[in-house]
Amino acid sequence: MQLNIGKLYLIVPIADTAEFDDSTFTIDEVETPSVIVDLDVLERNVRAMAALAERHRVKLRPMVKTHKSPVIAGLQSDAGACGVLVATIGEAEAMAAAGIEDVCLAYPPVGVGKCERLARLARNVRLTLSVDSSEAVRLVHKIAAASRCEVAVELLVDCGSGRLGSHPREVVRIAREFHDGPHVWFAGVATHAGQVYGCTDSAQVADVAREEAGAVLDAADCLRAAGLRCNTVAVGSTPTVAIGAAIEGITEIRPGNYVFNDAIQLALGVARQEQCSLRVAATVVSRPVPERVVLDVGSKTLSSDRGAHGNNLVRGFGVVIGHPEFHIERLSEELAVLAVPSDSVVVPGDRLEIIPNHACTVTNLVSSLNGVRRRNVAMKIPVVAKH
């Protein structure tokens, strides 16, 4: 079946995707709980990020774990993305199957059973693998030898998140291990400022963005001083991308959440509510007392994510659109309990929409998204490679 979103044309399995007559099927007819995406907002977000990259003359490689959708990846590609960044091999395989030709795996390919899958993938796409250890380097050589195809490698740099990556001044030692290897070529360095989600205001976000860029620029300088090439100098996170893209020497940006945005991005001051394209639709099923409302959506759809750093950046479990006074206090698997003013006008049967705390975890919990234009359901967008 062929889907059309603006300039996007992708062939996807008819069993997984459906188009609807948007004159007869409205958002209010979608059974709840459900995840909906405003296609107009989504497309504006995609165009805005592409324009940012073009303005600063950097490449854009979106992280697709946010949406896990070949349809949305195709939209990003049509807007000028150079390829995609993936979190899992399953995501990489799904993107390759949809026709995406340039794929970068964000995490070291260490583990049983991954070599054969990555070797097959390398025969079909321009594959870049990320490493930060000698063990990962050896596995990359094994993958390249098995595929008999070129595999690009980039070094992960720790910019302060304390997760993956080497210290900027340690990259030369690791780079020398594969710089001249058969079928393996060194692309450059990359990092991700995961610590930005521990920030509480825009000033702290700006500081982290500068630390992020500084770490990979320092690593690139060390490599070049040692006589090694370093073409790619990449940073990636939605909160820091606007600052990082403007810093001289950065060649590639890798944001992911920007296509949807969520309550965490709102709290960080990165996005406005009208830029949040993904929402969770729910129905009021009970109002047992004036101060309490119960919705038919729980952690199985909304997710219980409150941010990775526990800094109370977000309040409760999402933002109820049109009702800032409502507070989602707690979730069970199937229900949400809201504290509401006793004089609020809401009764069982009413429908509410929620901007989730973390869009990426919500997407991972469902098999499809309802693509909406002006409150009319235009299509189902499949979510693939969830594990």
N, C-alpha and C positions, 0 to 999 in steps of 0.2 A: 504494500500500500504506500502511496506517496503522500507525504505531509508537506504542507506549504505554510511556513511562518515567515512572512516577508519574502526574503530572497532564499530561504532555506528549503532545500529539497533533499530528503533522505528516504531511502527505501528501508522500511522496517516491517517485521512480521505482522501480518494482519491479525493474528491471534492475540498479539500484545497491544495493539493500537487500534483506536477507532476514531473516526471523524463523525461529527454530528451536525445536524441542521441547526445552526445557532439561532434560528428564528423561533424554534419551538422548545428548546431544551435550555432552561435557565439554571442559574446557580442555586436558586431556592428549591429546585427539584432534585438536587444531588443528595443522596442519603448521607447522613452524618454518622460518625465523624468522617471527614474527608479532608484531603490536602488539596488546596487550589492554588493556581499560579495565575496572576494577572499578566497576560501575554504582552500587553502594551507596556507595562512597567518593566517586565523582564527585558524586552527589546531595548527600551531606553537605557537600562543599566548596562547592557552589552555594548551598545553604541558609545556610551559615555566612557567606558574603560578603554575601548579601542581608540577613541579620540585622545585620551590621556597618553596612551602609548605612542601614538603617532606624533603628538605635540612634542614629546620629549625624545623622539627618535630611538625608542627602545622596543624590543620585541615583547609581545604579549603571549604568555603560555599559561592559560588558565588551569587551575587545579580543579579537576572534575569530580572529586569525591563529594563536593557539595551537592551536585545534582545527579550524578551517576546516570546521565541520559545522553545517548548519542544524538538525540534531537537537539538538545541545548548545546552540546559540543559542536554540532554542525552550524548552529547559529553563530557561535563564537568564531568558528573558522571562517565563515562567510564574512564576518566583520573584520577579519584581518589577523586572527591569532595564528602564530607560526606553528602551533602544535598543541599538545595537551600534556599536563602533568597529572599522573595518576598515583593513587595510594596503594593499589593492589595489582597483582598480575591479572586478576579477573577483570578489573576495570580496563587494563591495557588491552586485553583480548577483545573486550566488547567494543572499545573504540576502534581498534584495528578492523574488526568485522564490519563496522559502520562506514569504513572508508577513510578514517583519520590516518594520515601517513607518517606523522612525526609524534612519537610517544616517549615521554621521560618518566621513569619510575622514581618516585621521590625518596624511597627508603632502600637501604642496602639489601640486595637480593640474596640473603643468607637463609638457608633452610632446606630441608629435605624436599625433593620433588620439583624445585623451582627451575633448575638448570634446563631441563628438557623443554618446559613450557616457554621459557625465555628464548631458547635457541630457535624454536619454531617462530616465535614472534619476530625475532631479528631478521628472519627471511622475508617478512612481509611489510615491515615498517622501518623507518629510521629510528633506531632504538638507542636511548641514552639511559645508562644505569648510574645510580648514585652510590658512592662508597665512602667509608671513613675508617677502614681498617685493612690490614694486609690480608686477612681472611677473605674479605669481600673482593679484593683485587684478584686473588687466585680464582675465585668463582667466576668472575667476569672473563678471565682468560679461558676458562673451561667452556663457558657459554659461547664465546666467540669462535673457539675451535670447533665446537659441535655444530654451529650454524654455518661456518665457513663464510660468514658475512661480517662486515664491519660493525662494531659496537662502539658507540661513544661512551665516554666515562667522565663524570664530573665528581669533584670532591665536595663533600658536605663540610661546611664550616660552622662551628658553634659561635653564635653571635650573642650568647648570654642566656639562652633558654635552658641550658643544662640538660639537653636531651641528646639528639644526634649531633655528630660533627666533631672535627678536630679543631684544635686551636689554630688560628690563622698562620702561626709560624711553624706548625708541624706539617703543613700540606706538602712541602717540597719532598720530604722523605717518602711519603706515600706516593706522590706523583711519579717519582723516579721508578717505582716498581712496575708501572705499566706504560710508561710514556712511549717506549719503542716496541711494544709487544705486537705480535702478529694479529691482524684483524681488530686491534684495539687502538683507538686514538683518544687522546685527552682533550676534552672540550673546554673545561674550565671549572669554576667554583660556584657554589650556590648555598643559600642559607634560608632559614625561616624563623622569623622573630615570634615564636610562640609565646614568649613572655609578655607580649603586648596585651594579652588577655588578662593579665594581672594588673593592668593600669586602671586608674580611676578617673582620669581626665585627659583632655586633649594635649596638654603640655607634656604629660608623661608619655603619651603615644608618640609625640614628635621626638622625644629623647630616644625612645626605643628604635624609631625609624632610622635615626642617625647612627645608632650603635650597630644596627643590622647592616646598613650599607658600609660602614667603616670596617666591619669584620671581613667582608668579602673583598673589599678593595685592598685591605692590608694583605690578605692571602694572595691576591692576584699580583701585587707588587713583589712579594717574596718569590713567587714562581717565575716571574719575568726576570728578576735579578739573578736567578739561578739558571737562566737561559732556556726556560721552558715556556711554551706558548700558553696563553690563557685567553681564549676568545670569549667565552661566556662568563659573565659576572652577574649572577642572578640573585634577586631578593624576592620574597613573596609573603604577603599577608594583606588581606583587605584593609585593615586599619592603617598600615604603614605605607601602602603602595603609592599614594599621591606624593608623599615626601621622597620616598626612595627613588621613584622614577625620575625625579628632577635632579638627582645628585650625579655630578659628572663622573663617568667611569662605569656606571651601572649600564648593563647592556640588555637585561631581560627582567621583566616583572612577572610574578606568578600568583596573583590573587585568586581566590576561589569563591568566597561567600558573597561577593559583590552582585552576583546575578540575582540572588534572592534578598539578601540582608535579613536581619533578625533583631530581636530585642537586645542582644549583646552589642551589636553595631550601633543601635540607637543610644544605648547607655554610654558608649565610648565617644559619641558625637560624630561618628563616621558617616551615618546615614540619617535621613529623615523618614518619618512614617510613610510618606507618599512614595518612597523609594523601596519599600518592602513589598516585593512581588509575591512572596509565598505566605499563605495564611492557612490556618486550620479552622474549618467550619464545624460548629458544634450546635447541639440543640439543648435547650433548658428542659430537663426531665423532672425536676422537682424544685420546690421552694418551701421546704418544711417549716422554716421560720423566716420572718421578714429580713433578717440579716444574713441569710445563707441561701445560695443558689447552687444547684448541682447540674453539671453538664454531662453529656454522654461521650466525653472524650477523656482518656486517661493517659498513663505513661506509655501504653502500647502505640499511641499515635502521636501525642504531643511530646513525648520523651520527658524524662525527669532531669534533664541537663540544666544546671544552673551556673555553668561556666567552669573552666578547668582549674581555676586558681582559688575558688572559695572566698573571693574578696567582696561578696555582697554587691557586686556590680549590678545585678538584676534583682528585681523584687518578685518573688513568687515564681510562677511557671509560665510566664508569657504576658503579653500586653493585649487586653481586650479592646479591639478597635471601637472607638466611639464612647468608651466607658473607662476613662482613666481612673475613676474612683473605684472600679472593681478590682479585687485582688484575688488571684488564684492562689489560695493558701496551701492546698495539698492535692496530691493525685493518688488514686489507686490505679489498678491496671486499666479499668474501663471508665472511670468517673473522675471529674474534677470538682473540687469544692471551692466555691468563691465566697469571699466576704463582700457584702454589698451594703450600701446605705439602706436603711429600713424603708425609706420613702421612694426608692427607685422603682421604676415601672418596668418590670420584667416578669413574665409568667411562663409556666410550662408550655412548651411548643414554640417559644421564641427561638430564633437562631442568632448566634453570635459568631464573630470571627476573631481569631487570636493570632497575633504575631508571636511565633514561638521564640523561646530564648535562643535556641541554636538550630538553624535551618538544616544543617548537614545531618544531624542525628534524626530529625523528623523524616527527611527524604529516605534515609536508610531503613525506615520502619514500614514503608509502604511499597506496593508494587507499581503504582502509577500515580500521576498527578493530573488533576483536572485543569486543563488550559482554558482560561476564561478571557473573553473580550466583552467589556461593557456588560458584565454580569450574565452573559450568555456563554454556555459551555461550547467551546469550539473543537476540542479534541482531548483525547487521553494521551498523556506523555508517559511512555514506559520508563520505569526505573530498573536498571540492570546491574548485575555484578554487585549485589548488596553485601557479599561476604568475601 
